[in-house]
Amino acid sequence: MNPFIFWSLFIVLLSGCEPKKSILPSGKKVIVNVIASQSGAQKAYGYQGLQGLKAAQSLYPLLPNGDEIIIKIHDDASHCEKSKAFIRAMDENVSALITFFNSDMQLCTTHVIEKLKLPTLSAIATHNEFTTKSQYLTRLSMSNSIEAEISASYIRDEMLLSRVGIVYSEESLFSRSLAEMFQENFSSIGGDVIAMMRIESLENSQEDLQRLLDTFDLDLIYFTTDAIQSYRFLQAFNKLDTDIKLFASDGLLSDMQKHYPKEMHILDGILLVEHYSNDMYKNGHALAFIEYFNNADLTINSFAGLGYEAYQFLYVALSMCPDYSRECINTKLRNSEPMEGLVSVMQSKDGNMQRPVYINEVKNSQMLRKVKVY
């Protein structure tokens, strides 16, 4: 088939419309494993990511040839050793793996994925290194380096702020890496990083935090910590008499929705980089995604969006590999053709995704667009 015609058919197939009625079941099955925590620190990633994946699967359960995609879900309870055990136990009938990990968990499992040559799509993790440490890992999300560059440029060039403090977690590889990349980017464009503050050492009382911040005279605090790590800091910060602005890393709002759903007000006014925005243009995929979530009375969030796109992206790779061999699937995942996701066109190169992202401001648990970055 002519490649142009082939991809034209895929654009129609994956346009966000109702599943094609003409696709008849072949009786054959393709097995895809998913690791998604349902408890512990990673539960927001796993629980919400699965909601998005199931939404996409309900729309497209069959490949164009009629073969059925069977999703087998494993709950690692937020433990890396359990994740590695699940991966090692996967038999040769498993064609691919989707993970809903943060960066630290993904890095923990990288070696075993590489050893088993298992094509893996990492739906949420953003750390730069795992796509180079394993030739069988593809990142669906933006990378730390992209996030750091976009954040630094917006704060310095658009907000015109120069005195910044960074809050990070010494215990998290992701948090340290992103903080260091932001510091490097911000300093290179004339900004001053006045203080690097470990979240583990920050006092949680309003008075102590006020005294600390008064000594630095900051314009903004950039923080790379997740919801559990940030919660007490944000509670105390919201009680301060200060004009300091807050800028957070991706996933914070979705993480808060799962861990602290009754405390979402403490995020009001925070800026953050994200893969989506509540007021973004809605293409066919986004409309189908929203309709599914509204009908199921589910909360729309970024982790669910990445889950939806993970299924989309793997669907296309499987469709291009008639024998479902791991080598073919891995090739199509790591260096893909352009395809339309929930936002617009995305494409992978050497396992790294090229996709637009947003800088949003949080208001009433909604992410409202400040700017879209291509």
QUIKA-V238271 format. One record per helix or strand. SS is the DSSP state (a for helix, b for strand). FROM is the first residue (numbers start at 0). LEN is the number of residues. If there is no record, write none. Layout:
ss:SS from:FROM len:LEN
ss:SS from:FROM len:LEN
//
This chain:
ss:a from:2 len:11
ss:b from:28 len:7
ss:a from:42 len:17
ss:b from:61 len:1
ss:b from:67 len:7
ss:a from:79 len:9
ss:b from:93 len:6
ss:a from:102 len:14
ss:b from:119 len:3
ss:a from:129 len:4
ss:b from:136 len:3
ss:a from:143 len:15
ss:b from:162 len:6
ss:a from:172 len:16
ss:b from:191 len:7
ss:a from:205 len:11
ss:b from:219 len:4
ss:a from:226 len:11
ss:b from:244 len:4
ss:a from:251 len:8
ss:a from:260 len:7
ss:b from:270 len:4
ss:a from:283 len:12
ss:a from:301 len:18
ss:a from:325 len:9
ss:b from:338 len:2
ss:b from:344 len:5
ss:b from:351 len:3
ss:b from:356 len:7
ss:b from:365 len:8
//
